[in-house]
Amino acid sequence: MEYPEIFIKKVFESKKTGSYIGTGNPNSKILIVGKETATDIENKANGNELYLRFQNEMLQDFKENANKWSSNIERLINVAAIPNWTGGKDSPLTSNPLFPFKSLHAKELREGQTWSKYQKLHDLIFLNDVSSVKDKEIDFHNNFFLTEMNSSPAKFTKDADKSGIPDRKKVIEESAFFQNFPVVILACSNYINGKEIEEVFKVKFDKQFGSQKQLFWTHYNTDKTKLVIHTRQLSTNVSNNLLIEMANEIRDFLK
């Protein structure tokens, strides 16, 4: 796999600063910015062994993100070279930021989990269909790059340390890598407002879509080469209609 120069530079910088980069395909056209990495190493959800292993590896990945990316770049790692993730208390730490938890099946995710929503959005954009979501392994990492607006992991937003969000916005604004994506989905609700979106991404508000609590807002730069969508966190009761409308806008933009 050929890693873009702006990404290699970002990894080099992040190794020095210890800042989180993200997961997924750095060559993709779509960046999703969530709220924060959700980890539940205390097992507040009383999950099974696989769930607890998943939570621990999520936190491990977060802490070692830049180093793992650096290793990928040095070894020219592509998705095919990444072993399947097996889970369970005795399995090795094999998760890789290029394709986290490879071979994880969608049926192992609850309907309200964020990754389930990301997979639906992915299939709506690239297949215009969600009928096969539960019948296959998670693969949205092939076409999305994910990062977070908050650099402090937490299971629940109400418990998250949000003090670092202003600095994180500055990191995103000043990063050539993050700014290079033609489509940005800010799935982080009130972690960023309209004025900040215009300042960070150099775009202007265009339209509001949806109704009640199922809303999203589109923003474009002057020459319409960048689309920034602001919406709620894509989890829990996010409707299929919201995802369908959002996917339609993105698909039309990428034509």
N, C-alpha and C positions, 0 to 999 in steps of 0.2 A: 504494500500500500504506500502511496506517495502522500506524505503529510505536507500540507501547505506551509510555506515559509512563515506566514504571519502566525500560524499556530505553533510552530516550533519556537518562535520568539516568545510567544505567550507562555509556553511551558518552561522555558529557560528563566523567564522573569518570576514565574510562580514558584519555582523551586527555591529561589532566593528569598522570596517574601513569605512563602508558606500559604499563599492564597489558593482557594479552591477554583478549579477551572470548570469541570463538568464531565459529562459522559455522552457517548454516542459518536456519530460520524462528524469529524471536524470539517469534512468536505461537503456536508449537506447544505441545503439552501434554507433550512428552517431552524431557528433557534427558539427554544421554549425556556422561559424564565419562570420557575415556580417560586413558592414562598421560601421554604427551607427544606433541607433533607430531613425526611421523617424517620426517626430511629426510635425503637422501643426496646432497648436492651434490658430495661427493668421488667419487661413483659407485662405491662399494664393491661394489655388486651387479653392476657391469659391464653396466648397462642400455643400451638404445638411445637414440637422440636424443629420442624422445618421453618416455621415462622421465626423462632428465636434465632436460628442460624442466619436467616435472611437479615434480621435486624442488626446482628453483630457485624456481618460483612458489609452492610450499608455504611456503618460508622467507620469500619476499617478502610473502606474505599474512600470515604470522605477525607480521612486524615492523610492517606497516602496518594491522593489523586495526582498531584504533580509528578511525584516520583514514578508512579506507574505509567503515566503518559511518556515520561522521559525514557523509560525502559522500552516502551512500544516503539518509539521513534528510533532508538539506537538499534533495535533488532528488526525494524521494518515490519512489525507485526500487522497482519490483516485479520479479518474476522475468521477466515478459514483456519487460521493457526491457533485460535483460542479454544481451549478444551471446554466441553460442556460442564455446566455447573451442576453438582450433584446434591448439595445441601446435606443437612444432618450434622450431628455433633462431631462425627469422626471424619468428615470430608475435608480435604485441603482447601486453603484459601485460594480459589481459582478465579474469582470474579475479576473482570478486566474492564476499565472505563470505556474502552472502544465498544464493547458489547457486554454490559453487566448481566450476570446471571444467564448466560447463553444456555438455551434449551428450556428455560422456564416456560411452562405452558399457561396459556391464558385461563384455563379452567381452574388453576391454582390460585387465582386472584379473585377477591370479592368484587361484585359489580361496582361498588362505590370507591374502590381503590384508584388512586391517581393513574397508575400504569394501565389499568383497564380502560380509563378514559383516553389516555394518550394513544393506546392501540386503536380504539374506535376512530379517533380523529385521524390517525395515520391512514387507516383503511378507507375512510371517506375521501381523503385528499387524493390518494394514489390509486384506489380501486373503485371509488364512488359506491362503496358497498360495505356493510358491516356484518353480513350474514355468516361469514366464516370466522369471526373473531374468536369465538370459544372453541373452535376446532383446530387451532394451530398454536405453535409456539410464538411467544412475544417476539416481534421483529421490528418494532418502530425505531429502534436505535440505528437501523440502516439508513434512515432518511431524516432523523431529527438529531440535533445536539441539545442537550439539556444542561441548564445551570440553575442557580438559585439567587433570589434577591437578598436573602439573608444568609450570612456565612456561619450561623450558629445552628446546628442540628437540634431538632426537638420533635417529639411525638405529636404534640398538640401546639397549635399556633399560640394559644393563650399562655403556654409555658415557655415560649421561645424568648431568648435574649435578643431584642431587636435593636440594641444600641449600635451595632455595626452596620446597619442598613445604609445610612448616608454615605459612609466610606465605600460600601459595595457599589452604590450607584455611580460613584466617581470612577471606580475601577472599570465598570462596564462602559461608561462614557469615554474613557481614555484608551480603551483597548481596541486596537485595529482589528483584532480577531472577532470580538463580539460585534463590532460595528459593520463587519463585512457581510453579515447575513442579509439577504434581500427580504426575508420574512422573519419577523420577530413576534412571538406570542407571549405577552406578559400575563401569565396565568397566576397572578399574585395579588389580585384584588386591591385593597387599600394600602399595600406596601409601596405603591407609587401612584402619584396623581397626574392629571392631565398636563399641568404646567411642567412637571418634572419630565414627563415623557417627551414633550417637545424639546426640552433642553438637552436631555441625554441622547436622544436619537435624531435630533435635527429634523423633526417632522411636524406636520400640522394636523389637527383634528379634521376628520372628514364626515363620518356618519355614525349614528347609533343604530344597533340592530337588536332584535329580541324584545322581550317584555318582562315586566316584574323583576324577579331575581335571576332571570336567564338572559343576561345582557352582555353585549360586547361592543367595543368602539374601535373604529378603524382610523388610522393616521397614515399619511403619506409624506414623503419628502417632495421637494419642488419639482423634480423631473419624473416623479412616479416610478422610481426604481427601487424604492423600499416601502414595504407595508409593515406597519406595526399595529398589532391588535392587542387591546387591553381588555381583560376579562377577569372573572372570578377564578379561584382555585378550581382546577378541573378534578373534582372528586365528589364524593357523596351523591347528592341528588342533581348533579348537572344533567340536563335533559339531552336526549338524542337530537332534538330540534336545534338546540344551541350548537351542538357539534356539527350538524349538517350545514347550517347557515355559515358557520365559520369556515368549514371545509370548502364550501362553494366559493367564498371570497378568495381564499388562498389559491384554489385550483385555477380560478379565472386569472388571478394575478400572475401565476407562474406559466401561463400559456405562452 
